[in-house]
Amino acid sequence: MPIYDNNRALKIAEEQIEATRKLYLAGLGLTEVPVSVGQLTQLKDLYLAGNQLTVLPDALAQLIQLQTLSLSGNQLTGWLA
């Protein structure tokens, strides 16, 4: 029976998540953007349209590769510190 290395599997999963380039969170009824989205340093496209967002986290400023940010259909009033 093979031995499964949980630490190695977790490391691979983290690398795959960090390499995410497109993230679709549109139409999910979100009231806030997870701050952890700011850790997706390779993210180029972020779709948040059709939610219930009123503010955006400053963590989004860390997404220096971001080319597309879809926010329509939200009630945005400002940034969250």
N, C-alpha and C positions, 0 to 999 in steps of 0.2 A: 504494500500500500504506500503510495507516495506521501511524502511529508509536505504539507502546505505551509509556506512561509508567509504568515500574515503581515509581517513588517514590510516585506518586499512587495506584496500585493498592495498595501496601503501607499507605499511610495510611488508605485506605478499609477495608481488611481489619482494621487495628488498631482503628478506630472501631467496626466491627461486633462484634469480639470483646469490647471493653470494654463494649458495650451488651448483652451476653448477660444474660438474666434467669433462664434455667433451664439447669441443667447436670446431665446424667444420666451418672454414672460408676459406677452400681450393677452389681454382679456381674462385675466385670472382673478380679478377683484382685489388685487394687492392694495393695501393701504400704506405700505412703506417698501422701499427697496432694501433688500438685505445688504448690510454694510460689507459683507464678504464679497460682493460683486467687485469691489475695488481691488481685490486680490487677483482678479483675472487679467493679468498684465498684457496678454496677447489679444484681448477682446477687441474686435473691429466693429461688430454690429450688435447693438443692444435694442431690443424691441420691448417697450413698456407701454404701448398704446392700449387704451381701453381699460384702464384700471381705475382705482380710486385714490391715486396719489395726490397729495397736496404739497409735499416738499420732496426735495432730492437730497441724498446724503453727500457730504463733501467728499466721501470716498470715491465718487464718480470722477473727480478731478485726477485721480491716479491712473485713469484709463487713457494713457497717452497715445495708444494705437487706435482709439475709437474713431471711426469714420461715419457711422450711422447711429443716431440716437432718435428713436421713434417714441414720442410722448403724447401724441394727440389723444383726445378723449379722456384726459385727466383734469383735475381741478387744481393745478399747480399755483401756489402762492409764493414760493421762495425756496431757499436752500436750508437744509438742516446742518447745524454746526457739528 
